[in-house]
Amino acid sequence: MTLPQSRLYPLLLSGALALALAALPAYASAGSSSRKAATRNTPATPPQGMPQYGKGEHGRYLILRLDNSRGGGIAPNTPYRLFLTGADKAIEGTPDHDGIVHGVTDALGRSAWIWTREAHSAEDFTLIRRIGSGAWGSVFQLQSGGDNGPLGGWPYITTMHVRWGEQWVDLGYSTAQGNTAYFSHARPAASLSISVEANAAENRRCFDELDAINRKFSQGDAEGALQLVDTAACGAEPQQQLDMANLLLMAGRADLARLWLERARSGSEPVDHDVLRARFKLERLLGLPALALEDALELQRRQADVPLRDDPDWANSIAYYLADFPDYLAQAEAQAHKSIATAGALPYNLGTLGWILVLRGDVDGGLDLLKQSYREIPRDEEIVADYGLALWRHGQKDLATGLWKQAEAQCVWGGRMYDALREAGHPHPYFQAASSRAVQAYQQRCAAPQTKRKIRTGAAVKA
C-alpha cells in the first residue's frame, strides 16, 4: 500500500488470507492485478441505444456477474466501474479522460460498448460493481494466503471510520478475481476496513439475504429492498436484528435501523457480551446517547467483574461520545473522571476530560489538560483536532494554526481532523481537488501508518 487515503482499521483477516488494497482518488488509473470480466459472444456493432466510449475499430461490451453462496448470476441495472487492466493500457476518450468508464448495466447486465484501437478479450478488462459517489474511492482484492491467487466468492463487509465508529458501507462476495466492489466517497483519506470473518457472514444463508437487500438498494430499487427486509427469514435473533439495522443505516434508512435496534433490545434474556458490544457501537452511530450510556454502564460493570483482554476503556469511550451532546456533558465529565480513576491518568483520557471541560466552560482547565495530552501523543489526530479547535474557538487562533501546520508536516490526518479544519476554515492539501498536484505531493510524502486514537494502551479493539 503506497497511498494513505484508505487505511485498514482494524483489518480482520484469517491466517489463510492475504489482502491487496487499491485505494486511490477516483480520477486515478486503476492499474490493479484484477482480471477477467464476464462476457458472452458480442456482436460486431453495438446494440441500438447502448452507450459507447473509447476510440478505435475494435469494440465489445462486457457482462457484470455477482456471486453469492449458491453461485453467480448477471447483475442488471447495477452501477459499475470498467477499465482496461494494466498501467500501460487505457480506454481513450472517457468523460474524465482517465481511461475509466462509470455506468449502470442494462437489464441484461451489459456494460457500455467499448471501442479500442487493438482487439481485447474480456480478460483484458476489469469490471466491478460500484457504490457511492465522490472524488475518492477504493477497492480491495482478496488473495489466498498459499499461492497469492485471487480469492473469489468470499463474503466481506467494508466499513468506513466515521466520527463515532465503523459504519458499514458495503457488503457482498468477492468476484472470481477476488475484487470487492469499488467504493466511491467524498471524504479525502477516509479510513476504510474490510472484514472477511464478520459474524454476519457465519450463516451464509442469512448473509445472502443481506447481500440481496444491498443489491436492491444499489440498483435504486428501495421498494424491492424493503420488501426483502420484510420477508427476511433471518431476523429472530438479536445479532441478526443488529446486522439488519447496520445494513439499513448503510442504505440511509436510519429510521428503520432504529426500529431494528429496538427489536434487538426488546428481549428479556441476558444479553450476550458480543451482542452488547455490537449494540453499543450501533447506538453511537445512530446518535442515541441515552441508550449508549445505558449499555456502556453495563459493559463497565461486566468489565469490573470479568476483565477481558480486548476490552476498551468503556468509560473513556462513552465520555468522549457524550461530549458531542450538550445535554449530556455532566455525564460525560463523570465518565471521564471514572476512566482516570480506573485506568489511571493517561494521555487519552486526560485529553477527553480536557475537551469536555472546555465545552463546559472551564476553558483554562481544559486547555491545560489538552496541552498535557498533546505533549504525550502529538500525532494522535483526535487530540490534535480537539486541542487546535479549543484554541481556535477561544481566541488563540495563531497557536491553533501553528499546531495544525505542524500536524500537516507530520502527516497527521483523520476524520476528526477533517471536521476541525473545515470548521476553522484552515487549509489543507486534501481540501483541494483530488487530482491536484498538492494532493499528489502530499500523498507521496505521507505514506505513514495510521496514528493511534485515544484508546487504552494494548487494547486490540477500539469501541
C-alpha positions, 0 to 999 in steps of 0.5 A: 500500500503506497497511498494513505487515503484508505487505511485498514482499521482494524483489518480482520483477516484469517491466517489463510488470507492475504489482502491487496488494497487499491485505494486511490482518488477516483480520477486515478488509473486503476492499474490493479492485478484484477482480471477477467470480466464476464462476457458472452459472444458480442456482436460486431456493432453495438446494440441500438441505444447502448452507450459507447466510449473509447476510440478505435475499430475494435469494440465489445461490451462486457457482462457484470456477474455477482456471486453469492453462496449458491453461485453467480448470476448477471447483475442488471441495472447495477452501477459499475466501474470498467477499465482496461487492466494494466498501467500501460493500457487505457480506454481513450476518450472517457468523460474524465479522460482517465481511461475509466468508464462509470455506468449502470448495466442494462437489464441484461447486465451489459456494460457500455460498448467499448471501442479500442484501437487493438482487439481485447478479450474480456480478460483484458478488462476489469469490471466491478460493481460500484457504490457511492459517489465522490472524488475518492474511492477504493477497492480491495482484492482478496488473495489466498494466503498459499499461492497469492491467487485471487480469492473469489466468492468470499463474503466481506463487509467494508466499513468506513471510520466515521466520527463515532465508529465503523459504519458499514458501507458495503457488503457482498462476495468477492468476484472470481478475481477476488475484487470487492466492489469499488467504493466511491466517497467524498471524504479525502483519506477516509479510513476504510476496513474490510472484514472477511470473518464478520459474524454476519457472514457465519450463516451464509444463508442469512448473509445472502439475504443481506447481500440481496437487500444491498443489491436492491438498494444499489440498483435504486430499487428501495421498494424491492429492498424493503420488501426483502427486509420484510420477508427476511427469514433471518431476523429472530435473533438479536445479532441478526436484528443488529446486522439488519439495522447496520445494513439499513443505516448503510442504505440511509434508512436510519429510521428503520435501523432504529426500529431494528435496534429496538427489536434487538433490545426488546428481549428479556434474556441476558444479553450476550457480551458480543451482542452488547458490544455490537449494540453499543457501537450501533447506538453511537452511530445512530446518535442515541446517547441515552441508550449508549450510556445505558449499555456502556454502564453495563459493559463497565460493570461486566468489565469490573467483574470479568476483565477481558483482554480486548476490552476498551476503556468503556468509560473513556469511550462513552465520555468522549461520545457524550461530549458531542451532546450538550445535554449530556456533558455532566455525564460525560465529565463523570465518565471521564473522571471514572476512566482516570480513576480506573485506568489511571491518568493517561494521555487519552483520557486526560485529553477527553476530560480536557475537551469536555471541560472546555465545552463546559466552560472551564476553558483554562482547565481544559486547555491545560489538560489538552496541552498535557495530552498533546505533549504525550501523543502529538500525532494522535489526530483526535487530540490534535483536532480537539486541542487546535479547535479549543484554541481556535474557538477561544481566541488563540487562533495563531497557536491553533494554526501553528499546531495544525501546520505542524500536524500537516508536516507530520502527516497527521490526518483523520476524520476528526481532523477533517471536521476541525479544519473545515470548521476553522476554515484552515487549509489543507492539501486534501481540501483541494481537488483530488487530482491536484498536484498538492494532493499528489505531493502530499500523498507521496510524502505521507505514506505513514501508518495510521496514528493511534486514537485515544484508546487504552494502551494494548487494547486490540479493539477500539469501541 
